[in-house]
Amino acid sequence: MDDTIETRIPPTCPEPIAQILHRAWDHDLAGLKALLSQSGRASVQEPTTGETPLHAAIRACAGQGEGESESSAKPVVQELFLSGAIWNDVDGNGETPGCVAARLGLRALYAQCVDAGARAEMLFGLLDEYEELESQDGGEEEEEEEGAGQDAAGEEANGAGEPMDEDIEVVVDNTRAFVPPRPAGADDPDVKSEAYLRSELTYSDGKLVDSSLNGVMMAWETSIMRASVAALLPDLAPGRRILNIGFGMGIIDGMFAETRPSRHHVIEAHPAVLDHINNAPECKFGKAWEASGPSKGAYKVHAGKWQEVMPKLLEKGETYDAIYFDTFGEDYGQLRMFFTEYVPGLLEDNGIFSFFNGLGADRQVCYDVYAKVVEMHLSDAGMDVDWQVLDVDMKGLEEEGKGEWQGVKRRYWTLDKYRLPVCTLMG
């Protein structure tokens, strides 16, 4: 990529934006501060290249590596985050500031971006909880107070924020959802759970896709599933109690079944997957499988949303040695609710919980941010997490629309390392 200032900040750039970008590029902290007095200036973008002040401050270190140049960039990056710079804005190349830092080998600046992203997402979560609490009561007076409270939250979000460490604070724009960033204009389907459950599914060529050709599950994930089973059932001993949320292609449930569990429960909501389970000749699950269990109800596919099934399992006092979660069309908030509200009550004291960790797997910086966020939220839920790092064979996964991605709308995995979460109850 051409990282020169002449390319990134062309002569056609509007003067007010150019001034900010040049100050950031020159690591002129005093001059930059003078231009950041108005809200929003820390996240301005050059109209043609998409360059933001964060991109400029980091890109200025190109070709110089770690050292003096990076040291001069750190306080500038810090000041930009303090002033409202958005950690996951993408430029015209589809790179976030963290992506640029990673490509240039600037580890300290990359760490700043990851810390800022994690703090921003934690603040998003707090704001969402605040707004939900404030909206529970009705009445005009309450609605007026709610509006005032939300305004105050907005002001706080655009102020100094909460420190990540002793010298870094982050501002967030609370209108932005945390999704893997995509270049402006990119065809990035907005998949929601309700729309997914209404969509038609197709099983073919080692993949399961919905009617919009979004990859629900693919055969290339098999090695990850095998490693997940080994992590959840370390000695693969028979007689374990297993719960899996999301059947999909049945890859991991087939592996669980091989261990001859004493209890094997599956939760699946999509009508097409349920039809596949009960009627597809190649599927080894369904009514005959349920009847083969060591006792009545030991092997069972629960039809419905996990949000509806899980409370019933809790009421019955069900507990499991291994719990796995892999749904489609749900955001991180649903995963967080699952391990916060249900896993502690359903997991045996020495049990293990895991999930398919595709969080932010479009980009390394997003993947690293999600890891920090997950660690903090799991800790809040009373769980420890160890990450097992696996190599991902990228053969056939390198290019959008080719290889494994042929016939799939979006390449949802781009990384050569997979972080497998192994979660256990504290104490």
N, C-alpha and C positions, 0 to 999 in steps of 0.2 A: 504494500500500500504506500501511497505517496503521503508521507507525514510532514511535508514541508509547510511552513507558515504561509507561503504564497498560494498554495493549493487550498489549505484549510480555511484561510481568511482572505478571500479574493478581494480585489479592488471594488467589486460591486456590492460588498457588504455594507449595509446602512451604517452610517457613522456612529450612532449611539451604541450599536451592538459591537462594532469593530473596536471601539475604545475599550470596552470591557474585556473582549477576547484578547486584545493585545496586552493589556495589563496582566491578565492571567497567564498568558504565554511567556511574558518577560519575568514572571514571578515578582511583580512589583506590588508587594503587599499593601504598602501605604496608598499607592495610587488606586488600587483595586477597591480598598475599603471606602474611599471617597465616592466611588461610583455605585456602591451597593446599598445606598441609603433607602432606596425605594424598593418595595416588595416586588419580587419576581425577577429582579435584574440578575440574580445569581444563576438563573436557569434559562437565560436568553439563548437563542440558537441562530446560527448563521443560516439564512434562508436556503441556500443551495447545498451546503455541505453538512448541515445539521450540527456543526461544531458548537459545543457549549463551553462555558468557562472551565468546567471540570476537565472536559476533553483537552482543552488547550493547555491547561497547566500541566497535565500529565504527558501529553504528546510532545511538549517542548523538551522533554528529557530523551527523546528518540535518539539513538546512536550513542548516548553517553552512559547508559547503564546505571547501576546503583552508585551512589557517591554524592559528590557535592551538588550536582544538579537536582538529584532527587531530594536532598535535604532542603534545598531552597524551595522545592515544590510543596513539601509537606505542610508548612503553615498556610500556604495559599489554598490548598485543598481543604484544610481545616476551616479556614475562614469562609470558603464557599459553602460548606455544609452548614456552618453556623448561620449563614445568610439565606438559606433556603434552597440550595442546589439539590437537584433530584438525582439520586444515585444511579437509577436505572434508565435515564434518558438515553435514547440511541441516536447515533449520528447517521449520516447518509450511507455509511458502510455497514450499518446494522450493529455497530459496536457501542457498548456502554463504556463509561470511563474506566470501569474495572477491567473490561475486555482489553482496552488499549494498554492499561498497566500490565496485564498478564502477558500480552503479546510482546511488549518491550522488556519484559523481565524485571519490572520495577516492583519488587516484593513489598516494600513498605507502603507504597502508594496503593497497591492492590489491597493490602490489609486494611487501610483506611476506608476504602470503598466497601469492603465486606462488612466491617464494623458499622459503617453508616447505614448500609442496607438492613442489617439485622436490627439496629436500633429503630429505624424507620418502620419496619414491619411490626415490631413489638408495640410501637406507638399506635399504629393502625389498629391493632387488636384492642388496645385500651380504649381508643376512640369508639370503635364499634360496640364494645361492651357498654360504654357510657351512654351512647345514643339509644341502645336497646333498653337499658334501665330507665332512661328518661321518658321513653315512649310508652311505658306500660300503663300509666294512668290516663284516663280520659278527662274531658272538660276543657272549656276555653281557657280558664285560668292556668290549668296545668300545661296546656299547649303553649301559652305565652311564656311560661317559665321554662318550658322545654326549649323553645326557640332561643331564649336568652342563654340557657346553659350550653346549647350547641354553638352559639356564637362565641361564647367564652372558650369552648374547646377549640374552635377554629383559631382564635387568637393565640391560644397556647401552642397549637400546632405550628403556627407561623412565627413563634418566638424562639427562644433559645433551645427548647426541647429538653430532653433528659440525657445526661452524660453517658457515653459509652465507656469512657475511662476518664482519667483526670483531666485531659485536655481536649477531648473531642465531644462536641455536641452536634445533634442532628435536627434539622427541620424537615417536616414532611408536608406534602400537599395531600390533604385528606380526601381529595376527590379522585385520587388514583388508586385503582385496585392493584394488588400485587399479582401480576401475571408475568411469565417470562417475556421480557421486552422484545418487540418485533420492529423492524424498520417501518417507517411511515408508509402506509399504503399496502403493507404486506397482507396477503390473504390468510388471515389467522382466524379460523372458525371459533366462535364463542359457544362452546359446548356447555349446556346446562343439563342438570340431572333429569328434569322433567321432559325436556325435548329428547334426550337420549332414550328414556324409557318408552317414548312413543315411536321411536325410529325403528326401521327394519334393520335386521342384522344379517350379515352373510358370512358363513364359514367357508373359506376356500384358500388354497395355496399357503397353508401354514399361518393364516391370519384370520382375525375376526374384525370386521369393519362395519360401521353403521351406514345408514343410507346416504350420509354426506361424505363417505369414504374416510372418516376419521378412524385411525387404528385403535380399537378397543383393547386388543391383546394380539401379540404376535409370537411366532415360534422362536424368534431369536432370543426371547426372554427366558428360554428353558434353562440355560445354565445358571441364571440368577435364581430361578425358582429352586433348582437343585441345591444351590448353596444356602438358600433360605431355609429349606427343610432341614439341612444338616445343622444350621444354627439354632433352629427352634427345637429340634430333637437331637441333641449332640451325640448320643450313642445309638440313635435310631432304634431304640428298644421298643418292643411291642407293648400294647396295653395303655398307651397314652390317650389322653382326652384332648381332642383337637377341634378348634372352631376356625372356619375360614369364611371371610366375607367377600363375596365376589367370585363366582365360579368361572365365568368367561369361557375359555377353551378347555378348562378342566386340567390344566397342566399341573398345577401344584396339588390339586386334590388327588390326582392319580398317584403322585409321589407320596402323599400322606397315606393313601390307602395301602401302598406297598409295605408300610410299617406295621400293619395289622393293629390299628388303634382300638381301644375299648369303647371309645366314643368319638364319632366323627360327624360334626354338624356343619352344614353349609348354608349360608344365607345368600339368596339370589333374587333380584327384583325384576329383571327384564323378562317379559313374556316369551321372547324368542329363545332366550337361553334356557328357560324352564322347559319349553317345548323340545329343545335339543336334548336336554337331560332325559326327558321321559320317552322320547320317540326316536331319536337318532340311533340306528343299529350299532354304530361305532362307539357310542357313549356307554361306559361301564357303570354309570350311576343310574339313578331313577328308582322305580318301585322295587325291582328285584334286588338292587343293592341295599335298599333300606331294609328289606325283609331278611337279608343275610347277616344283619348285625347280631352281636352276642346276646342282646336283650332288646325288648321292644323300645323303640325310640332311640337306640344307641347310634344308629346311622340314619341321618335325616337331612333332607333339603328343605329348609324353611323358605317358602315362597313369599316374597315381600321385601319392602325396604328395611334395611337394618335399623333405621330409626324407629320402626314399628315393632320389629322382632326382638331387639335387644332388651327392652324393658320387661318383656314376657320371660326371657331367659333369666333375668335377674330375679324376678318374682318366684320362679321355680327353684331358685338356689343353684342353678347350673354353674359349674366351675370347670376350667380347662387348664391343661398343662402347656398348651401352645395356642396362640391366637394370631392369625394372619389377616391383614386388611389390604384389599386391592380392588377398589371400585373405580368407576369411570364417570366423568361428567360432574364430579364434585370438587369443590375448592378445598384449600388447606384447612379452612375453618371447620369443615365437616370431619376431617381426620382428627383435628385437635379435639373436637367435641367427643369423638369416639374414644380416644385414649384418656381423656380427662374424666368423662362421666361414666364410662362402662368398663373399660379394661381393669381398673383397680378392683371392681366388684366381681369380675368374672375370672380373673387370673389366679391360679393357685399360687401360694406363697413362693414356691420355687419355679414358677412358670415363666415362660418367655413370650413376649409380644414382638411382632415385627410387621412391616408393611412394605409394599413395593415403593421404593424411594426414587420416584421420577420427578421429585419436586424441583422445578427450575432446571431441568436437565437440557434445556435448549442452550444454556451457556454455563460455563464453569463458575462465573461470579455468582449467578443466581443459585446454583447448586450449593455453593459454599455459604451463601446467606441463609438459605433454608436450613442447612445443617445447624447453624447457630441458633436459629429461631426454634427449631424442633428441640434442641437440647434444653433451652430455657423453659419451654412449655412442658416438656416431659418432666423436668425437675419440679415444676409447679404442681404436676399431677402425682408426684411421689414416686417417680421412676428414674432409674439410671439408664443411660444408653451407651453402648460400646459400638463403634463402627468397624465393621470388617470391610476392608478395601479389596475389591475384586477387579481383575483385569477384564475388560469387555473386548471381545473380538470384533473389531470394527469392519471386518471384511463384509461388504454388502450393505454397510450402514453409513457410508461416507457421504453420499449425495442424495439430495432431495429428489424423489420421483424415480430413483434408480435402485437396483438391487432389491434389498428387503423392503424398500419404500415404494416400489413400483405398485401402483394402484392404491396408494395411501395418500391422503391429502396433505398431511403435515408430518415432517420428520421430528418426532417428539423426543428423540435421544441423539445427542451429538458427542458424548464424552467417552473416553477410553477407560475410565475408572468408575466403578459403581460402589457407593457407600451403602453397605447392608446394615440396617439398624438392628441391634440386639438389645431389647429393652426388658429390664427386670424391675421388680418392686424394690424400693429402698428398704434396707434393713432386713 
